[in-house]
Each structure stands twice: as structure tokens, then as C-alpha cells.
């Protein structure tokens, strides 16, 4: 099969993408786009983005662009107080919440004015920039390094001390201050040293000036601190270069993603990447889930290159810094849209244990309200990672320059797997009920039915729970779970026409489906909506645009052959599986099927398992997904006996499964191991222990949790338990096991 024409061309360069899609005619910068300028996610404008645009976009001869960007920056001018407002709406009207003074953002604006003056030879601008920065640094020293002041810069609104504030202030002061001594930079150097924590650097100091251990260490601010120490070293600050090298080496050693490369955005006070509910809920508002942010990688690349160029390091240190820079740049390239251009926001993950990242998720969950580019689903706020944030584009441009990232080729398909017809029969679910007494079915059904919400179902039965629990706001993900379990337990689905109406209300004009009406389309949510409709007999529903849905899914296939969660987004086995199943359920096929098969086979490892991407270590999640996609395509996974042997070897004495050879026992990973074995015609070696291991996780309210005796979690855990128990008893329709995941 030949590739579509779009994959034989190169995307626009980053600078071209920003100029043609991010900037409007007046060089204003909306905060977040979807794929391009036709889909603006957050039209509001921030002072930070306007400043970064002026700092990164114009070249020496771009006089007109400098003039237009300067005009856009001037729109933030506060007519009543010195400094700039920090947030405007799309029309230029000031938002009240932008009537503050964040020292680092105000310093960036002064730095941007200075660059405009340097590019145009305007001494008046240069003098204005220095005066504005002096006003900011004076307020910072007067008020002991606050995080935020009021419009007059006389009242402290936030006394905490973020590392990023100090680092950016150092960089701005270094750019605007002559090479001779600077009292502010001397004070800033002492302040920066207070964040040191062994080889790491704290993300924040408390108002008392002591480390905020709950915040731990953060990748982006660490990179900024390394850049600041590099600037201080060039000014003769003793020890600054060594501190910069050590903090970057700490990121390389402790923040690295084991499976796919790149760097998580954080580690805890003890330098471990983990889900931390305590820090998220009792520290400053934040998501408990670590993520990989492309903007962080841009800063890492800039910092590693800058610090490697300093005099003095040994060869081993230089090698570490170069490896960090190369890996950071690779993440930027990996997250570049191969057709439309621009770079995506990043990559998320669910976690099977507190320390091991596993399932890829194209959203950052439970972020603070009003996070840029975020959406709310009930009491949970999330940021889709397939957005293109202005800050990310501009920092990536600073890191990569105006290079064009060419699309990657699909692996070569040396030998197509043997055909094995797949009947895709979803007309029945089970061959019989679960054995009596395995779980309290009546209690579970009460819990499940109480998740009903409007025309759909929520993730929990609770209207406004505390902790990390979701509420019962309807969403396509939970509708799929509830419908699947009701059908598996031979229970009727109430108001099927209403459920279908609710599902199809989430289809967008691009053909894909969102989690709720008007939310962005994803492969993940499209799968959930379509499979729900198919098993409820609604594939011919008048509200469903099948052709547009197929077109959306096909547009999510990358040049490498796999599918991402949205058009252009990086591909993996997980989303390739979901896209494949959805197409098969609709009676369609991928346009570049051989490339997809080659990609899935490239995820296979010598141990018989599959990684989520080619070169990634084997895990039960990816193994289940890859072999399920091949089976749905009517192909026999190669060497199935080796895959069965690898999966079987992950079972623990307790009955559950480790999600990978060196990983921890995992509830979600166990489901994928059981499902992978079942699709290949096998069962766990100790089926009885596995049954007991799952049933012990039914909670007191009837739902299920990943740990015995814990509060019930979501309909996902209930789905895992019900579907897995049917497989363990050999009662689940194999086609259902393949398609309803």
C-alpha cells in the first residue's frame, strides 16, 4: 500500500507554523491551538506568551515583525500602574485576574522590550526596558522574593518562592545588565543557592524561606535554574557551573521515562517519580500525576547545551549533558506534527503502582481549575496533550531553531503474519453466569446502576466526592464500562435510546468523539463511544456520521504506521489498537494496513511480549493491545506460544500479575495479562489464585478497587473485575474479549 500524499511532504518549519497559525494579523498570540489556526482552544492572550514571541521569533532583518509584536505587547500596558497586565481576552479586554504583577512575567516583558530595542536600534526602548526591570527587581528585593504582587507592586498576594521566579529574574537581569557587577544579581545568586538540595534543586521555598518538600523537584524550573547558574558562571560566580551540571545530571538520572525516553516533569523530595495524592491535595493545587511536557524538554535542551559549553567539565559530565540534550531534542521531534507542523503539549500516563508509569494517556488529569487549555468533566479538570500551546511552540523554536522535522518512515514489513479469520461477533457476551459467590453481584449492580447520570453514566456513583475520586458526571469512557458490565451480567441497559442519544451528542464536526459534548476528539473517546453504540445496536443511529468518524480515525495514523490519540499525535500500540478496533467495528480498515501491521510487529520483543512503541520494554498493556489489534485485523500474532509463556511468567504467588518482568503487581496490568492469554487460547497457570486475587478487591460499597480494603475507585475497576472473572471461568465470548476492552 502506498502512503497518502500528505506523508510524502514535510511539515512547515516551527517558525513558519507560528507565523502562519499562532500569530493573528496583528501578531497577537492566542494561548492554545488545536491542530492549527482553524481550531483555537484558548483564545485568551497572556503577557508571558507575547513576551516570548518577541524574544524568540524575529531575526535581525524582521523589522516589520518586531513592530507588530511590539504593538501586541503594548496592548498589555496598564494605564494606571507601572508594568503590564498579564491576561487579555481575544478582543484585547483585560481580565481582572490579570491585574497582578508576577515578577518573572514582568521581567520577561522588560526583556522583550529590550530585544525589540536591540533589533531596531531604538535607544529609548532599551532605556525603558532597563527602567521596567529595575522597578520589578526593586519590588522583589523590597518584599523578599514574592511569587505575586498586586497591580501597584506594593501588596504581596503570594509569599511562596518558586524556583522559576528567581531563575527567570536572573536570566532577564543578565540580559539587560552590563557585564560589570550588579547588586541584584549578587542577591539573586545567593537566593538561587538556597534552592540547592544535594544534586537536585527544590521547586519552591515556603514563605518562611525553607524548602517546600511537598513540591519536590520539577524539570522545567530545574532547567531554568541551570541556565541561570550558567549565566552567573559567565559573570564569575564561583561554583555556579558545578551546580548547573549537577542539577541537570539529577534530572537525567531520576526523571527519565524508562519505557519511551524523555523526562517526567517532577520527582518527589526523595527523587522518585510517583503519583502523589498528598502533595496534590495538601500542597499547592496540582495534578497528582506526573507527565512529560514538551516545553520542559525545550528548556532542558537549551540548558544542557549551554552548560556543556562552559569551561571545566570532565569528559563524562560532558557526555551526560550531551545525552540529555539529544534525548530532549528527540522528544521535541517526536511530538512534532508530521503534517500540520507545530509541536504538541506532551504525554501523560496512568500508573499501575505508585512508582511505575505504564498506560499512556493523552491528557493531564486533575490539574488546577483554569489551567491553560484545560477542560472540566465534573469535578475533574484535564489538559489534552494534543493541544499546541503558544509557550511550547516558542520554547521549541528557541531550542530547535527553524529546522524542519521530517516524518519518520514505517518499519519494513518483512513477512505478513498468517491470516486467521476474525468473526467480530458481538451478538452475545457470555456462555453463562459467573459462579455463585465469587462476588456480591447484587451489591455491585446497585453500585453500577447508581452511576447513572442524565443520558449516560459517570465513573463513580458519587455526586461530589473528595480525594482523587471522580464524580458521576456522564462521560463516554464510563458509559462503555457500565454497558459492557450490564450486558456481561445479563442485565438490561435502561433507556437504550437515551444512552445512544447521549453518546452521539459527543461526536464533533471532525467526525471524532469527545469525552462529553464539545470536548476535543480523541481516538480513545471515539473508541468508547463507537463500541458502546455498536453493542447497543445503534450503528445506524441518525445522529451518527459514520463516514466522518472513519475519516477522523484514519487521519490519526502517523507516517510510522501506528495511530495516535489525535491527528499528528505520536503513535503507540495502545492507540493503534483502539483505532483498529473502532474501524473494524464500523466495517472499515486502516488505509495503510501493512504499515500498521509492520509497526505493531516492530513493538514485539525477543521475550515474546510487546512494548508500547518499538524499542520499549515489554509490558502486559502493550502486549494485550498489539495482539488484539492483529487478531481484529484477521491475523495470527507471530509465535503465540512465546507470548503465552512470557505473560504466564508474570503471575505472582498471590495470583495477580506483574505488568512487566521487573515491575510491580498491578490490578490493571493483570487484566491485560489475563485478556492477552485468553485471546491466545490460554489461561493463567494458577487460575484459582487469580480469581481470589480479583474478588478480594470488591469494596464495601459494591464497587472495586486496585487494592483490597480500599475505597471503590471507578467503573474501570469494576469492568476489569467482571470481564476478567468471566475470562478466568472460560465464559466470555472471545470476540467480545478482543473488541470490548
C-alpha positions in Angstrom: 0.0 0.0 0.0 1.3 3.5 -0.8 1.2 6.4 1.6 -1.2 9.3 1.3 0.4 12.3 -0.4 0.5 14.2 3.0 3.1 11.8 4.3 5.4 12.4 1.3 5.7 16.1 2.1 7.5 17.8 5.0 5.6 19.9 7.6 6.2 23.6 7.8 9.1 24.7 10.0 8.4 25.8 13.5 8.8 29.5 12.7 6.5 29.2 9.7 3.9 27.4 11.8 4.0 30.0 14.5 3.8 32.9 12.0 1.0 31.3 9.9 -1.1 29.7 12.6 -0.3 31.1 16.0 0.0 34.8 15.3 -3.0 36.7 14.1 -2.8 39.6 11.6 -1.8 42.0 14.4 0.8 39.5 15.8 -1.3 38.7 18.8 -0.8 35.2 20.4 -3.7 33.1 21.5 -2.7 30.8 24.3 -3.6 27.4 22.8 -4.5 26.0 19.4 -5.8 22.6 18.4 -4.1 21.3 15.3 -3.9 24.7 13.5 -5.4 28.2 13.4 -8.8 26.8 12.4 -9.2 25.3 15.9 -8.4 27.8 18.7 -8.7 26.1 22.1 -7.9 29.1 24.3 -8.2 32.5 22.5 -7.2 34.5 25.6 -3.7 36.0 25.5 -1.0 36.0 28.2 1.8 38.5 28.7 4.2 35.7 29.0 3.4 34.4 25.5 3.5 37.9 24.0 6.9 38.4 25.6 8.3 35.0 24.5 7.1 35.7 20.9 9.2 38.9 20.8 12.2 37.1 22.3 12.2 34.1 20.0 10.5 34.9 16.7 12.2 37.9 15.0 15.5 37.7 13.3 17.9 40.7 12.7 16.0 41.7 9.5 12.4 41.2 10.7 11.7 44.9 11.3 8.0 44.6 10.4 7.5 41.6 12.6 9.2 43.3 15.5 6.9 46.3 15.1 3.8 44.2 15.1 4.9 42.0 18.0 5.8 45.1 19.9 2.4 46.5 19.2 0.8 43.3 20.5 2.9 43.5 23.7 1.9 47.2 24.2 -1.7 46.2 24.4 -0.9 44.7 27.8 0.2 48.1 29.2 -1.6 49.0 32.4 -2.7 52.7 32.1 -3.0 53.2 35.8 0.1 51.5 37.3 3.6 50.8 36.2 4.0 47.4 34.5 1.8 45.3 32.4 -1.5 43.5 32.8 -0.9 39.8 32.4 -4.1 38.5 30.8 -6.3 39.8 28.0 -9.2 38.2 26.2 -9.3 37.7 22.4 -10.7 41.2 21.9 -8.0 42.9 24.0 -10.2 43.5 27.0 -8.3 42.9 30.3 -9.3 40.0 32.5 -9.5 41.1 36.2 -7.3 38.1 37.2 -4.6 39.6 35.0 -4.4 42.7 37.3 -1.4 41.3 39.2 2.4 41.6 39.0 4.2 38.3 38.6 7.9 39.3 38.8 9.2 36.7 36.3 6.5 37.6 33.8 7.1 41.3 34.2 10.8 40.7 33.8 10.2 38.7 30.6 8.2 41.7 29.2 11.1 44.0 30.0 13.5 41.6 28.4 11.2 41.5 25.3 11.2 45.3 25.1 15.0 45.3 25.3 15.3 42.8 22.4 12.9 45.0 20.3 15.1 47.9 21.1 18.3 46.0 20.2 16.8 44.7 16.9 15.6 48.2 15.8 18.4 50.3 17.3 15.9 52.2 19.4 17.8 53.5 22.5 14.5 54.8 24.0 13.2 51.2 24.1 16.4 50.0 25.6 16.2 52.6 28.4 12.5 51.8 29.0 13.3 48.1 29.3 16.0 48.7 31.9 13.8 51.0 33.9 10.9 48.5 33.9 13.3 45.7 35.0 14.7 47.9 37.8 11.1 48.5 39.0 10.5 44.7 39.1 13.7 43.8 40.8 13.3 46.6 43.4 9.9 45.3 44.3 11.3 41.8 44.6 14.0 42.8 47.0 11.7 45.0 49.0 9.1 42.2 49.5 11.6 39.3 50.0 11.1 37.5 46.7 7.3 37.1 46.5 5.6 34.9 43.9 3.0 37.6 43.1 2.1 41.2 43.9 -0.9 43.4 43.3 -1.1 45.9 40.4 0.7 48.6 42.4 3.5 46.1 43.3 3.1 47.1 46.9 0.9 44.4 48.3 2.1 40.8 48.4 -0.5 38.3 47.1 1.6 35.2 47.3 4.6 34.9 49.6 5.8 31.5 48.3 9.1 31.4 46.5 9.0 29.4 43.2 12.4 28.5 41.8 11.2 29.6 38.3 10.7 33.2 39.6 14.3 33.5 40.7 15.8 31.8 37.7 13.9 33.9 35.1 14.8 37.1 37.1 18.4 36.1 36.9 18.2 35.5 33.1 16.4 38.7 32.4 18.8 40.7 34.6 21.8 39.1 33.0 20.5 40.1 29.5 19.8 43.7 30.5 22.6 44.4 32.9 26.2 45.4 31.8 29.0 43.0 32.4 30.1 45.0 35.5 28.8 44.0 38.9 25.1 44.0 39.8 23.8 44.2 43.3 20.6 42.5 42.2 22.4 39.6 40.5 24.6 39.2 43.6 21.4 38.9 45.8 19.8 36.6 43.2 22.8 34.3 43.2 22.5 33.9 46.9 18.8 33.3 46.6 19.2 30.7 43.9 21.7 28.8 46.1 19.1 28.4 48.8 17.1 26.0 46.4 20.0 23.6 46.3 19.1 20.1 47.6 22.1 17.8 47.2 22.4 17.3 43.5 18.8 18.4 43.0 17.1 21.7 43.4 13.9 22.4 45.2 11.0 23.7 43.2 9.7 26.1 45.8 10.6 27.7 49.1 7.8 28.3 51.7 7.1 31.9 52.9 9.5 31.1 55.8 12.2 30.5 53.3 12.6 26.8 53.9 12.2 24.1 51.2 8.6 23.1 50.3 9.2 19.3 50.4 5.7 18.5 49.1 6.6 20.1 45.7 9.8 18.2 45.4 11.8 18.8 42.2 10.4 20.0 38.8 12.1 19.5 35.5 11.3 22.8 33.8 12.3 25.1 36.7 15.4 23.0 37.2 16.4 23.6 33.6 15.8 27.4 34.1 17.9 27.3 37.2 20.7 25.6 35.3 20.5 28.3 32.6 20.6 30.9 35.4 23.7 29.3 37.0 25.4 29.2 33.6 24.8 32.9 33.2 26.2 33.6 36.7 29.2 31.4 35.9 30.0 33.6 32.9 29.8 36.6 35.3 32.4 34.9 37.5 30.2 33.4 40.2 32.2 30.6 41.9 30.5 27.2 42.0 27.7 28.2 39.7 28.8 25.9 36.8 29.2 22.9 39.0 25.7 23.4 40.5 24.2 23.7 37.0 25.9 20.4 35.9 24.8 18.5 39.0 21.1 19.6 38.8 20.9 18.6 35.1 22.6 15.3 35.9 20.0 14.7 38.6 17.2 15.2 36.0 18.9 12.7 33.7 19.3 10.2 36.4 15.9 10.4 38.2 13.3 11.9 35.9 13.9 9.8 32.8 10.9 7.7 31.4 12.1 4.1 31.3 9.8 3.0 28.6 9.8 5.7 25.9 12.6 8.1 26.9 12.3 11.7 27.7 11.8 13.2 31.2 8.9 13.3 33.6 8.1 16.8 34.9 8.8 16.0 38.5 10.2 13.8 41.2 9.4 13.8 44.9 11.6 15.0 47.7 13.4 11.6 47.7 13.9 11.9 43.9 11.3 9.3 42.9 8.7 9.8 40.1 5.4 8.8 41.6 1.7 9.6 41.8 1.4 11.7 44.9 -2.1 12.4 46.2 -0.9 14.0 49.4 1.2 16.6 47.5 -1.6 17.4 45.1 -4.3 17.9 47.6 -2.4 19.3 50.6 0.4 21.2 48.9 -0.3 23.8 46.2 -3.0 22.8 43.8 -1.6 20.4 41.2 -2.2 17.2 39.4 -1.1 14.1 41.3 0.0 12.5 38.0 3.5 13.2 36.6 3.7 14.0 32.9 6.1 14.7 30.1 5.9 18.3 28.9 7.4 19.3 25.6 8.1 22.8 26.9 10.2 21.2 29.7 12.2 19.3 27.1 12.9 22.5 25.2 14.3 24.2 28.3 16.3 21.0 29.1 17.8 21.1 25.6 18.7 24.8 25.9 20.2 24.3 29.4 22.2 21.1 28.6 23.8 22.7 25.6 24.5 25.9 27.4 26.1 24.2 30.4 28.0 21.7 28.3 29.7 24.7 26.6 31.1 26.0 29.9 34.7 25.5 30.6 35.9 23.0 33.1 33.7 19.8 33.0 35.3 16.4 32.6 34.5 14.2 29.6 32.0 12.0 31.5 30.0 15.1 32.5 30.0 16.5 29.0 28.7 13.1 27.8 25.8 13.2 30.2 24.9 16.7 29.2 25.0 15.9 25.5 22.9 12.8 26.1 20.3 14.8 28.0 20.2 17.4 25.2 19.9 14.8 22.5 17.1 13.0 24.3 15.3 16.3 25.0 15.5 17.2 21.3 14.3 13.8 20.3 11.2 14.4 22.4 10.6 17.7 20.6 10.9 16.0 17.3 8.7 13.0 18.4 5.9 15.4 19.3 6.1 17.5 16.1 3.0 17.2 14.0 4.3 15.5 10.8 1.6 17.1 8.5 0.3 20.3 10.0 3.6 21.3 11.8 3.9 22.7 15.3 4.6 20.7 18.5 2.1 19.1 20.9 1.9 19.7 24.6 3.3 16.4 25.9 2.4 12.9 27.0 0.7 11.6 30.1 0.3 8.3 31.9 -1.8 6.4 34.3 0.2 4.4 36.8 -0.1 0.8 37.8 1.8 1.4 41.0 2.9 4.5 42.9 6.3 4.5 41.2 6.0 2.8 37.8 4.4 4.6 34.8 2.5 2.4 32.5 -0.6 3.2 30.5 -0.2 6.1 28.1 -2.9 8.8 28.4 -3.1 11.8 26.1 -4.3 14.1 28.8 -3.0 15.5 32.1 -5.6 14.8 34.7 -6.8 16.7 37.8 -4.9 19.9 37.0 -5.9 23.0 38.9 -9.0 24.9 37.6 -8.4 27.4 34.9 -5.2 25.7 33.8 -4.3 27.0 30.3 -6.0 24.8 27.7 -7.9 22.7 30.2 -11.4 21.2 30.2 -13.6 20.2 33.1 -15.5 16.9 33.3 -17.5 17.1 36.5 -15.1 17.6 39.4 -12.0 16.7 37.3 -10.1 19.1 35.1 -7.8 17.9 32.4 -5.5 19.2 29.7 -5.4 17.4 26.4 -1.9 16.8 25.4 -2.7 17.1 21.7 -3.1 20.8 22.1 -0.5 23.2 20.8 0.3 25.8 23.4 1.9 29.0 22.3 4.6 28.7 25.0 5.5 25.3 23.8 5.9 26.4 20.2 8.1 29.4 21.2 10.3 27.5 23.5 10.7 24.7 21.0 11.7 27.2 18.4 14.3 28.6 20.8 15.6 25.1 21.3 15.4 23.6 17.9 15.8 26.7 15.7 13.9 26.8 12.5 14.5 23.2 11.5 12.0 21.1 9.6 11.4 17.8 11.3 10.8 15.2 8.6 8.2 12.4 9.1 9.5 9.1 10.2 9.2 6.1 7.9 7.1 3.0 8.8 9.1 -0.1 9.6 9.6 -2.6 6.8 7.1 -5.4 6.8 9.3 -8.4 6.1 6.6 -11.1 6.4 2.9 -10.6 6.9 1.5 -12.8 9.7 -0.6 -15.7 8.7 -4.3 -15.0 8.2 -6.7 -16.1 11.0 -10.3 -15.0 10.2 -11.9 -12.9 12.9 -15.7 -13.2 13.1 -16.2 -9.9 15.1 -19.4 -11.5 16.6 -20.6 -9.1 19.4 -24.1 -10.6 19.3 -23.6 -12.4 22.6 -21.3 -11.8 25.6 -21.0 -14.9 27.7 -21.9 -18.6 27.7 -23.1 -18.4 31.3 -23.2 -16.5 34.6 -20.3 -16.3 37.0 -20.2 -19.0 39.6 -22.3 -18.2 42.6 -20.5 -16.5 45.5 -17.4 -15.2 43.5 -18.5 -11.6 44.0 -21.6 -9.9 45.6 -23.2 -9.3 42.2 -26.4 -7.7 43.6 -24.3 -5.2 45.5 -22.1 -4.5 42.5 -25.2 -3.9 40.3 -26.6 -1.5 42.8 -23.3 0.4 42.7 -23.1 0.2 38.9 -26.7 1.5 38.3 -26.2 4.3 40.7 -23.5 5.8 38.4 -26.4 6.8 36.1 -26.3 10.4 35.2 -28.6 12.1 32.6 -28.4 10.1 29.4 -25.2 8.3 30.4 -23.1 7.1 33.3 -20.3 8.5 35.4 -17.1 6.9 36.7 -18.4 6.7 40.3 -21.9 6.8 41.9 -20.9 9.9 44.0 -22.1 13.4 43.2 -19.2 15.3 44.8 -16.6 13.0 46.4 -13.4 14.1 48.0 -9.9 12.6 47.5 -8.9 11.7 44.0 -12.3 10.3 43.1 -14.2 11.3 40.0 -17.9 12.1 40.3 -20.8 10.7 38.4 -20.8 13.2 35.6 -21.6 11.2 32.4 -18.7 10.5 30.0 -18.1 8.2 27.1 -15.4 6.2 29.0 -17.7 5.2 31.8 -20.7 4.6 29.6 -18.7 1.9 27.8 -17.8 0.2 31.1 -21.3 0.2 32.5 -22.9 -1.0 29.3 -20.3 -3.8 29.0 -20.8 -5.0 32.5 -24.6 -4.9 32.4 -24.5 -7.0 29.2 -21.9 -9.4 30.7 -24.1 -9.9 33.8 -27.1 -10.4 31.6 -28.9 -7.3 32.8 -30.9 -4.9 30.6 -29.4 -1.5 29.7 -32.1 1.0 30.8 -33.2 3.6 28.2 -31.0 2.4 25.4 -32.4 5.1 23.0 -31.4 7.7 25.6 -27.9 6.3 26.1 -27.4 6.3 22.3 -28.6 9.9 22.1 -26.1 10.9 24.8 -23.3 9.0 23.1 -23.8 10.6 19.7 -24.1 14.0 21.2 -20.4 13.7 21.8 -19.5 13.5 18.1 -17.7 16.5 16.8 -17.7 18.1 13.3 -14.3 16.4 12.6 -16.0 13.0 13.0 -14.3 12.0 16.2 -15.9 11.8 19.6 -15.0 13.6 22.8 -15.5 12.7 26.5 -18.5 14.9 26.6 -20.3 17.2 24.1 -17.9 19.8 22.6 -14.8 18.3 24.2 -11.9 17.6 21.8 -12.0 14.4 19.7 -9.7 11.6 20.6 -9.1 8.1 19.3 -9.6 6.9 22.9 -13.0 8.5 23.4 -14.1 7.7 19.8 -13.5 4.0 20.5 -15.5 4.2 23.7 -18.5 5.9 22.0 -18.5 3.8 18.9 -18.2 0.4 20.6 -21.0 1.4 23.0 -23.2 2.2 20.1 -22.3 -1.0 18.2 -23.1 -3.3 21.0 -26.4 -1.5 21.7 -27.4 -1.8 18.1 -27.0 1.9 17.3 -24.5 1.9 14.4 -27.3 3.1 12.1 -28.5 5.9 14.5 -29.5 9.0 12.6 -27.2 11.1 14.9 -24.1 9.2 13.8 -21.9 10.4 10.9 -20.1 7.1 10.2 -18.1 8.3 7.2 -16.7 11.3 9.1 -15.8 9.1 12.0 -13.9 6.7 9.8 -12.1 9.7 8.2 -11.2 11.0 11.6 -9.7 7.7 12.7 -7.7 7.3 9.5 -6.3 10.8 9.9 -4.8 9.6 13.3 -2.4 7.2 11.5 1.1 8.5 11.6 3.8 8.1 8.9 5.4 5.4 11.1 2.2 3.3 10.6 0.8 3.4 14.1 -2.1 5.6 15.3 -2.0 8.4 17.8 -4.8 9.8 20.0 -5.4 12.6 17.6 -4.3 13.6 14.1 -0.5 14.0 14.1 -0.1 13.0 17.8 2.7 10.4 18.5 1.6 6.8 17.9 1.9 3.8 20.1 0.5 0.3 20.4 -2.2 1.4 22.8 -3.9 3.9 20.4 -3.2 1.8 17.3 -5.2 -0.9 19.0 -8.1 1.4 19.8 -8.2 2.9 16.3 -8.0 -0.5 14.7 -10.9 -1.9 16.8 -13.1 1.1 16.1 -12.5 0.8 12.3 -13.2 -2.9 12.4 -16.3 -2.4 14.4 -17.5 0.0 11.7 -16.7 -2.4 8.9 -13.7 -0.3 7.8 -10.0 -0.9 7.6 -6.9 1.3 8.1 -5.8 3.0 4.8 -2.2 1.9 5.3 -2.8 -1.5 6.8 0.6 -3.0 6.0 2.3 -0.1 7.7 0.2 -0.6 10.8 1.0 -4.3 10.9 4.7 -3.5 10.5 4.5 -1.0 13.3 2.8 -3.5 15.7 5.3 -6.2 14.8 8.1 -3.7 15.5 6.8 -3.4 19.0 7.5 -7.1 19.6 10.5 -8.0 21.7 12.6 -11.2 21.8 11.0 -12.2 25.2 7.6 -12.7 23.4 6.0 -9.6 24.8 5.4 -6.2 23.2 6.4 -2.7 24.1 4.1 0.3 23.7 6.5 1.6 21.0 9.3 -0.1 19.0 12.2 -0.4 21.4 10.2 -0.1 24.5 10.3 -2.9 27.1 7.5 -5.5 27.1 4.5 -4.9 29.3 1.2 -6.6 29.6 -0.7 -3.4 28.5 1.1 -3.2 25.2 1.1 -6.9 24.6 -2.6 -7.1 25.1 -3.1 -4.2 22.7 -0.8 -5.3 20.0 -2.0 -8.9 19.7 -5.6 -7.7 20.0 -5.2 -5.4 17.0 -3.5 -8.1 14.9 -6.4 -10.5 15.8 -9.0 -7.9 14.9 -7.3 -7.4 11.6 -7.7 -11.2 10.9 -4.0 -12.0 11.5 -2.4 -14.6 13.8 0.1 -13.0 16.2 3.5 -14.5 15.5 4.9 -17.1 17.8 1.9 -17.0 20.2 3.4 -19.7 22.4 6.3 -17.4 23.3 3.8 -14.6 24.2 1.8 -17.0 26.3 5.0 -18.1 28.1 6.1 -14.5 28.8 2.6 -13.5 30.0 2.3 -16.6 32.2 5.7 -16.0 33.8 4.4 -12.6 35.2 1.9 -14.2 37.6 2.8 -13.8 41.3 2.3 -16.3 44.1 -0.6 -14.1 45.3 -2.4 -14.7 42.0 -2.1 -11.3 40.3 0.4 -10.3 37.6 3.3 -8.0 37.4 2.8 -5.7 34.5 6.3 -6.2 33.2 9.2 -8.5 34.2 10.8 -6.1 36.6 7.6 -4.3 37.5 5.2 -4.5 40.4 2.0 -6.4 40.7 -0.8 -4.4 39.0 -4.6 -4.7 39.0 -5.0 -3.1 35.6 -1.9 -4.9 34.3 -3.3 -8.2 35.5 -6.5 -7.6 33.4 -4.3 -7.1 30.3 -2.3 -10.2 31.1 -5.5 -12.3 31.5 -7.0 -10.8 28.4 -3.9 -11.4 26.4 -3.7 -15.1 27.4 -7.5 -15.5 26.8 -7.2 -14.1 23.2 -4.4 -16.6 22.6 -6.5 -19.5 23.9 -4.8 -19.8 27.3 -5.5 -19.1 31.0 -3.2 -18.2 33.9 -1.2 -21.1 35.4 -2.9 -20.7 38.7 -6.4 -19.6 37.8 -7.9 -20.2 41.2 -5.4 -17.8 42.9 -6.0 -15.2 40.2 -9.8 -15.4 40.8 -9.3 -15.0 44.6 -6.9 -12.1 44.0 -9.5 -10.2 42.0 -12.5 -10.9 44.1 -10.7 -9.7 47.2 -10.8 -6.2 45.7 -14.5 -5.7 45.9 -15.1 -2.7 48.2 -17.7 -2.3 50.9 -20.0 -0.2 48.7 -20.0 -2.9 46.0 -17.5 -1.3 43.6 -13.9 -2.5 43.1 -10.6 -1.1 44.0 -7.0 -1.8 42.9 -6.1 -2.8 46.4 -8.1 -4.9 49.0 -9.9 -2.9 51.7 -9.6 0.4 49.8 -12.4 2.7 48.8 -14.0 1.8 45.5 -12.5 3.5 42.5 -14.2 3.8 39.1 -16.3 1.8 36.7 -13.0 0.9 35.1 -12.0 -1.3 38.0 -15.5 -2.8 38.1 -15.2 -3.6 34.3 -11.8 -5.2 34.9 -13.1 -7.4 37.6 -16.3 -8.5 35.8 -14.7 -9.1 32.4 -11.6 -10.8 33.8 -13.6 -13.2 36.0 -15.7 -14.2 33.0 -12.5 -15.0 31.1 -11.0 -16.9 34.0 -14.1 -19.1 34.0 -13.9 -19.5 30.3 -17.3 -17.9 29.8 -16.5 -14.7 27.8 -17.1 -14.6 24.0 -13.6 -14.4 22.5 -14.7 -11.7 20.0 -16.0 -9.7 23.0 -12.7 -10.1 24.8 -10.9 -8.8 21.7 -13.2 -5.9 20.9 -14.6 -4.7 24.3 -11.5 -3.5 26.2 
